[in-house]
C-alpha cells in the first residue's frame, strides 16, 4: 500500500511485531479506528496465537500502515526499527526500567522509564508530525485513563 504525503487514511491497520517459531512476523489489526479496546485485545490475541502456530493468512500480513514492536519483552531498551515496505511509521518500545530522575522540585526520585524508538518514512510523514505523535503516545501511556475517553 503506497500513500501520498498529506493524505489522511480512512483505515488504520496497526502491525504488531511477533517473535514466532519461524522468526519475526508482522500481522496487523485491520480497521483499528472502528474497534473497541476489547475488540483490539481479542484481535491481538488471535493474531499472536496464529503467529506462534504458523497459521497466519496472507491477509493478516498485508496492508499495514504503522507497526508497533515491544523489544522490551526480551530485555531490549533501544533499537533502530526498520519500516515494513509501504508503512509510514514504526515504533519500538523498550523495557521499563527504574532509574533516578529529578522531580519538579529538584529532588532525586526513582522513576519508571520506558524508552521508545521511532522510524518514519519522510516521503509520507514529516518529522515534526512524528514527534507530536510520539508525545501523544507518551501521554496516553503515562495516563491510560485518557484512552477511556476514546472508547466507543
C-alpha positions as CSV (number, residue, x, y, z in Angstrom):
1,X,0.0,0.0,0.0
2,X,1.5,3.3,-1.0
3,X,0.5,6.6,0.5
4,X,0.8,10.2,-0.7
5,X,2.1,12.9,1.7
6,X,-0.7,14.9,3.4
7,X,-3.3,12.2,2.7
8,X,-5.3,11.0,5.7
9,X,-6.1,7.3,5.6
10,X,-9.6,6.1,6.2
11,X,-8.4,2.8,7.7
12,X,-5.7,2.3,10.2
13,X,-4.1,-1.2,10.1
14,X,-1.7,-1.5,13.0
15,X,1.1,-4.0,12.6
16,X,2.3,-5.9,15.7
17,X,5.8,-7.5,15.6
18,X,5.6,-11.1,16.8
19,X,8.6,-13.3,17.6
20,X,7.2,-16.6,16.1
21,X,8.9,-20.0,15.8
22,X,9.5,-19.1,12.1
23,X,11.1,-15.7,13.0
24,X,9.7,-12.2,13.1
25,X,6.3,-11.8,11.5
26,X,4.2,-8.6,11.5
27,X,0.4,-9.3,11.3
28,X,-1.8,-6.3,11.5
29,X,-5.0,-5.4,13.2
30,X,-7.3,-4.1,10.4
31,X,-9.5,-1.1,10.8
32,X,-8.3,-0.3,14.3
33,X,-10.2,3.0,14.3
34,X,-13.5,1.1,14.3
35,X,-12.7,-1.3,17.2
36,X,-13.2,-1.1,20.9
37,X,-10.3,-1.7,23.3
38,X,-11.8,-5.2,24.0
39,X,-12.0,-5.9,20.3
40,X,-8.4,-4.8,19.8
41,X,-7.3,-7.1,22.6
42,X,-9.2,-10.1,21.1
43,X,-7.7,-9.5,17.6
44,X,-4.2,-9.1,19.1
45,X,-4.7,-12.4,20.9
46,X,-5.9,-14.1,17.7
47,X,-3.0,-12.8,15.6
48,X,-0.4,-13.6,18.3
49,X,-1.7,-17.2,18.6
50,X,-1.8,-17.6,14.8
51,X,1.8,-16.3,14.5
52,X,3.0,-18.7,17.2
53,X,1.2,-21.6,15.5
54,X,2.4,-20.6,12.0
55,X,-1.2,-20.3,10.9
56,X,-1.3,-16.6,9.8
57,X,-3.1,-16.0,6.5
58,X,-1.7,-13.7,3.8
59,X,-4.4,-11.2,4.5
60,X,-3.2,-11.0,8.2
61,X,0.2,-9.7,6.9
62,X,-1.0,-7.2,4.2
63,X,-1.9,-3.6,4.3
64,X,-0.2,-2.3,7.4
65,X,0.1,1.5,8.0
66,X,2.2,1.5,11.2
67,X,3.9,-1.1,13.3
68,X,4.5,-1.4,17.0
69,X,7.2,-3.6,18.4
70,X,8.0,-4.5,22.0
71,X,11.7,-5.1,22.2
72,X,11.4,-4.6,26.0
73,X,9.7,-8.0,26.3
74,X,13.1,-9.6,25.6
75,X,15.1,-7.1,27.6
76,X,15.9,-4.6,24.9
77,X,15.9,-0.8,25.6
78,X,16.8,0.9,22.3
79,X,16.7,-0.2,18.7
80,X,16.7,1.2,15.2
81,X,13.3,-0.1,13.9
82,X,13.1,-0.6,10.2
83,X,9.9,0.1,8.3
84,X,7.9,-2.6,6.6
85,X,7.5,-1.8,2.9
86,X,4.6,0.6,2.3
87,X,4.2,1.6,6.0
88,X,4.5,5.2,7.2
89,X,5.9,4.6,10.7
90,X,7.3,2.0,13.2
91,X,7.7,2.3,16.9
92,X,9.7,0.0,19.2
93,X,9.0,0.0,23.0
94,X,11.9,-0.8,25.3
95,X,12.0,-2.4,28.7
96,X,10.6,-0.5,31.6
97,X,13.4,0.5,33.9
98,X,13.6,2.1,37.3
99,X,16.1,4.9,37.1
100,X,16.9,8.0,39.2
101,X,15.4,11.3,37.9
102,X,14.9,14.7,39.3
103,X,11.3,15.7,40.1
104,X,9.8,19.2,39.6
105,X,11.2,20.4,43.0
106,X,14.7,19.2,42.2
107,X,14.6,16.1,44.4
108,X,16.1,12.9,43.2
109,X,13.4,10.2,42.9
110,X,13.1,6.7,41.4
111,X,11.2,6.9,38.2
112,X,9.8,4.2,35.9
113,X,11.0,4.9,32.3
114,X,10.3,3.2,29.0
115,X,12.3,4.3,26.0
116,X,10.7,4.4,22.6
117,X,12.4,4.4,19.2
118,X,10.6,5.6,16.1
119,X,11.4,5.5,12.4
120,X,9.2,7.2,9.8
121,X,9.1,7.4,6.0
122,X,9.7,11.1,5.4
123,X,8.2,10.8,2.0
124,X,4.9,10.2,3.8
125,X,5.3,11.8,7.2
126,X,7.0,14.9,8.4
127,X,9.4,14.5,11.3
128,X,7.5,17.1,13.4
129,X,4.3,15.1,12.9
130,X,6.0,12.0,14.2
131,X,7.4,13.9,17.2
132,X,3.9,15.2,18.0
133,X,2.5,11.7,17.7
134,X,5.3,10.4,19.9
135,X,4.4,13.0,22.6
136,X,0.7,12.0,22.4
137,X,1.6,8.3,22.6
138,X,3.8,9.1,25.7
139,X,0.9,11.0,27.3
140,X,-1.5,8.0,26.8
141,X,0.9,5.5,28.2
142,X,1.6,7.7,31.2
143,X,-2.1,8.1,31.9
144,X,-4.0,5.2,30.4
145,X,-7.3,6.6,31.7
146,X,-7.1,9.1,28.8
147,X,-7.7,6.2,26.5
148,X,-11.1,5.7,28.1
149,X,-12.3,9.0,26.7
150,X,-11.9,7.5,23.2
151,X,-14.0,4.3,23.9
152,X,-16.9,3.8,21.5
